[in-house]
Amino acid sequence: MIRKKIEEKENNSSKKVEEHNNVEKKKEIEDILNHYFNELTTKIIGEPFAIVLNNNEDGFPIKIIGMNGKPGTGIKKAMITCFDLAHIDLIIEKNYHMPRFEIHDKLENIDLKELRNIVEQTRNFKGQYVFPILKDRISELGIKPEEIVLRLSNEEKFFLI
């Protein structure tokens, strides 16, 4: 079993290296990622955005286009969520042997409208999306009781500390 997992990891690594060095594959990956990212930003933020893979060695490897002005912290966090979910959709579509979940924290900066849209979009998500939220916001977001995996309080603590 362990040998099989090591083999899968090596095959996946070599597949990624091949794709990294292939311009056509890079374009294919960028197109797939953009498809998901554009769809998610439209549904969550209300505006379509796109990703450009930056091939320059001196800059950040990804640039987001379509933003006007300087977005606030909440929009940036929503955009990070869209990117991460799009990335997992890409992993699933390409059948990479990688984790298919996302964990986010500090979503309280995201406007309730965008947060509701995130909850709605993740209901159809093929991966798993995990995020903490305050009890009083659960009903505001339309989160169903069966969607709650864990409840913590002053008495019920995660690490019992």
Backbone torsions as a table, in degrees:
resi	resn	phi	psi	omega
1	MET	NA	-46.7	-179.4
2	ILE	-65.7	-41.3	178.5
3	ARG	-61.2	-39.7	179.0
4	LYS	-63.0	-42.4	178.9
5	LYS	-64.9	-40.4	178.4
6	ILE	-63.6	-42.4	177.5
7	GLU	-61.0	-45.7	178.5
8	GLU	-59.8	-42.4	-179.7
9	LYS	-63.8	-44.7	179.6
10	GLU	-64.2	-41.4	178.1
11	ASN	-63.4	-42.3	179.6
12	ASN	-65.0	-41.5	179.4
13	SER	-63.2	-45.3	-179.3
14	SER	-66.9	-34.8	177.0
15	LYS	-63.1	-43.5	179.6
16	LYS	-66.5	-39.2	179.0
17	VAL	-63.7	-43.4	177.6
18	GLU	-60.0	-46.2	-179.6
19	GLU	-66.5	-35.5	-179.8
20	HIS	-62.9	-34.3	-177.1
21	ASN	-92.0	-1.7	-177.3
22	ASN	-106.8	116.2	-176.3
23	VAL	-61.6	-41.0	179.9
24	GLU	-64.5	-40.7	179.0
25	LYS	-66.2	-39.8	177.4
26	LYS	-58.9	-44.1	179.7
27	LYS	-64.3	-41.0	178.3
28	GLU	-61.6	-45.0	179.1
29	ILE	-62.8	-44.6	179.2
30	GLU	-60.6	-42.3	-180.0
31	ASP	-64.2	-44.5	-179.9
32	ILE	-65.0	-46.5	179.2
33	LEU	-59.3	-42.8	179.9
34	ASN	-65.8	-37.7	177.8
35	HIS	-56.6	-52.0	-178.7
36	TYR	-67.6	-43.6	-177.7
37	PHE	-63.1	-45.2	-179.7
38	ASN	-61.8	-44.2	179.4
39	GLU	-62.8	-45.0	-178.5
40	LEU	-68.3	-43.8	179.9
41	THR	-65.0	-35.1	177.4
42	THR	-64.4	-45.7	-177.0
43	LYS	-76.8	-30.9	-176.2
44	ILE	-93.2	-48.5	-175.6
45	ILE	-93.5	-25.6	-179.7
46	GLY	96.5	2.5	178.5
47	GLU	-138.5	141.9	177.4
48	PRO	-81.4	134.7	175.5
49	PHE	-125.4	162.2	179.9
50	ALA	-132.8	157.9	179.3
51	ILE	-111.7	137.6	173.4
52	VAL	-120.8	125.8	175.9
53	LEU	-77.5	122.5	-177.2
54	ASN	-87.9	117.1	-178.6
55	ASN	-87.6	-3.9	179.1
56	ASN	-72.3	137.8	179.5
57	GLU	-72.4	-22.4	-172.8
58	ASP	-89.7	-8.2	-176.4
59	GLY	-118.5	177.5	176.9
60	PHE	-66.7	140.4	-172.3
61	PRO	-69.7	-10.2	-178.7
62	ILE	-133.2	139.6	176.3
63	LYS	-129.6	139.5	177.9
64	ILE	-103.0	128.8	178.9
65	ILE	-114.2	153.3	179.8
66	GLY	111.1	-4.6	-179.9
67	MET	-83.3	135.5	174.1
68	ASN	-108.1	127.5	-179.8
69	GLY	70.7	-160.6	-179.5
70	LYS	-104.1	114.7	179.3
71	PRO	-71.2	151.1	177.7
72	GLY	-75.4	175.2	-178.2
73	THR	-58.4	-41.0	-178.5
74	GLY	-63.6	-43.8	178.8
75	ILE	-66.6	-40.1	177.8
76	LYS	-60.2	-44.8	179.0
77	LYS	-64.5	-40.0	177.9
78	ALA	-64.3	-38.9	179.3
79	MET	-67.2	-38.4	176.1
80	ILE	-61.6	-42.2	177.0
81	THR	-60.2	-46.4	178.9
82	CYS	-59.6	-44.1	179.9
83	PHE	-62.8	-47.3	-178.3
84	ASP	-63.2	-41.7	178.1
85	LEU	-66.8	-39.8	177.2
86	ALA	-63.2	-40.3	179.2
87	HIS	-61.8	-42.3	179.0
88	ILE	-68.6	-37.8	174.8
89	ASP	-59.5	-40.1	176.5
90	LEU	-62.4	-46.2	178.8
91	ILE	-57.6	-43.6	-179.8
92	ILE	-66.8	-46.5	-179.3
93	GLU	-61.7	-42.1	-178.4
94	LYS	-82.9	-5.0	178.7
95	ASN	58.2	40.5	174.6
96	TYR	-73.5	145.9	178.6
97	HIS	-87.4	81.0	-176.8
98	MET	-141.5	164.9	177.6
99	PRO	-58.2	144.7	-178.3
100	ARG	-121.0	45.5	178.1
101	PHE	-142.9	160.6	178.0
102	GLU	-136.6	137.6	177.3
103	ILE	-122.6	124.1	178.2
104	HIS	-123.2	152.1	178.2
105	ASP	-132.8	165.6	176.2
106	LYS	58.6	48.7	178.5
107	LEU	-85.0	1.2	-178.1
108	GLU	-65.3	-15.4	176.8
109	ASN	-78.6	-13.6	-179.1
110	ILE	-83.1	134.0	178.2
111	ASP	-57.0	145.6	-178.8
112	LEU	-54.7	-37.1	-179.9
113	LYS	-61.7	-49.6	179.4
114	GLU	-65.9	-38.2	179.5
115	LEU	-64.2	-41.5	175.0
116	ARG	-60.7	-41.4	179.1
117	ASN	-64.8	-36.9	176.7
118	ILE	-62.9	-47.5	179.1
119	VAL	-58.3	-45.4	-179.5
120	GLU	-61.6	-45.3	-178.2
121	GLN	-67.8	-35.4	-177.8
122	THR	-75.0	-13.0	174.7
123	ARG	-65.9	-29.2	179.9
124	ASN	-100.6	1.8	-176.2
125	PHE	-70.5	135.7	-177.9
126	LYS	-79.7	-16.9	175.6
127	GLY	-94.7	-159.8	178.3
128	GLN	-122.0	133.3	179.7
129	TYR	-117.2	122.4	-176.7
130	VAL	-119.5	130.7	175.4
131	PHE	-154.3	144.5	176.1
132	PRO	-84.8	147.7	178.1
133	ILE	-148.2	144.8	178.9
134	LEU	-66.7	147.0	-176.1
135	LYS	-54.6	-41.3	-176.9
136	ASP	-70.2	-14.6	179.6
137	ARG	-93.3	-12.0	-177.1
138	ILE	-58.2	-49.4	-178.9
139	SER	-69.8	-33.3	178.8
140	GLU	-63.5	-28.1	-177.7
141	LEU	-94.2	-5.4	-179.9
142	GLY	73.6	26.3	179.0
143	ILE	-76.0	128.4	-178.1
144	LYS	-82.6	148.7	-179.2
145	PRO	-54.3	-36.9	-179.1
146	GLU	-72.5	-11.1	177.6
147	GLU	-88.4	-10.7	-179.7
148	ILE	-85.2	123.4	-176.9
149	VAL	-94.4	-35.3	-174.7
150	LEU	-148.9	135.7	174.6
151	ARG	-116.4	131.3	178.1
152	LEU	-121.4	152.8	178.7
153	SER	-151.4	-174.0	176.5
154	ASN	-62.7	-30.8	179.8
155	GLU	-88.0	-38.3	-179.0
156	GLU	-102.1	94.9	-175.6
157	LYS	-104.5	151.8	-175.5
158	PHE	-62.3	-51.4	-179.6
159	PHE	-106.4	17.9	179.1
160	LEU	57.6	29.4	179.6
161	ILE	-109.6	NA	NA
